[in-house]
């Protein structure tokens, strides 16, 4: 098993970002080793899929600064996820090997087979910042705002790929696209809430969701109406101050509307009949 290397030695933010990427996108981390030489620290991460990732020594302890603060943040994040943490004291040469991406599996086994630091002291590295990082919101805020492509409706994928180039424009384009989809599908010429009322509300609505009762159908229909009334109209008619977090949440809300639309059926005699067959309980024949 090869060791992967990440981060830039003595650059704390690079090493913090490296750990965040694995926590956000990688496999579940099962164990973390702190590799320490005096006040300099690297990390070895182990995943449940048996990957080994060495994070270079961008972390520090024993004095105020970004290195210590970033180290306390990462340790707090690992701890709150109940990831096993052990610490090993090593010679400076071992830290240098990690920083040069030259640590071998044999050398790592030497670290693993040595005696871990006892009593454990990694809690001391967090102590000065405990009031900050005891709050979950302070731990989560540094994660990157990313689009979960696996749940994006294919009709929004082109907008999601370039989303961060111009988030506001991409969201508005998505709203227009959804209206176009429903207008064309239902052969309607309305806009906004009136379009969604005709498309989804009432016994004569153009679209319906198989297996849902009238209350559940109305609830889904009102998601379209409320989202356009609460978000799209404000966005379309004036400039608004925005932040990446709110932009991403709005785009994902729009994505949910696309997914709901794709699950609906056109209210034709043939469509209703097919939906009835699809949702009918299956029972074995009695002999």
KAQUIZI-V35537 format. One line per field, one symbol per residue. psi: psi as a letter, one per 30 degrees, with the letter a starting at -180 (. if undefined). burial: I if it has 16 or more other ideal C-beta (glycine too) atoms within 10 Angstrom, else O. Layout:
psi: ???
burial: ???
//
This chain:
psi: klkkkllkkgjeeeeeeeeeeeeefalkkfkkkkjkjcgkklkkkklfgglkkkkliglllflkleeeeeeeeeeeeeefghkkklkkklleeeeeeefghgkleeeeeeeeflklkklkgffeffefgeeegfkeffefffkkjlkiffgkkffgeeeeegefeieeeeeeeeeeeeeeeeeeefhlhllbeeeeeeefklfgkelljkfkleeeeeeeefeeeeeeefeeeeefflkkklleeeeeeeeeeeeeeeeeefflkkileeeeeeeeeefkkkklkk.
burial: OOIIIIIOIOIIOIIIIIIIIIIOOIOOIOOIIIIIIOOIIIIIIIIOOOIIIIIIIIIIIOOOOOIIIIIIIIIIIIIOOOIOIIIIOIOOOIIOIIIOOOIOOOIIOOIOOOOOOOOOOIOOIIOOIOOOIOOOOOIOOOOOOOIOOOOIIOIIOOIIOOIOOOIOOIIIOIIOIIIOOIIOOIOIOOOIIOIIIIIIIOOOIIIIIOOOOOOOIOOIIIOIIOIIOOIIOOIOOOOOOOOOOOIIOIIOOIIIIIOIIOOIIOIOOOOOOOIOOOOOOOOOOOO
//
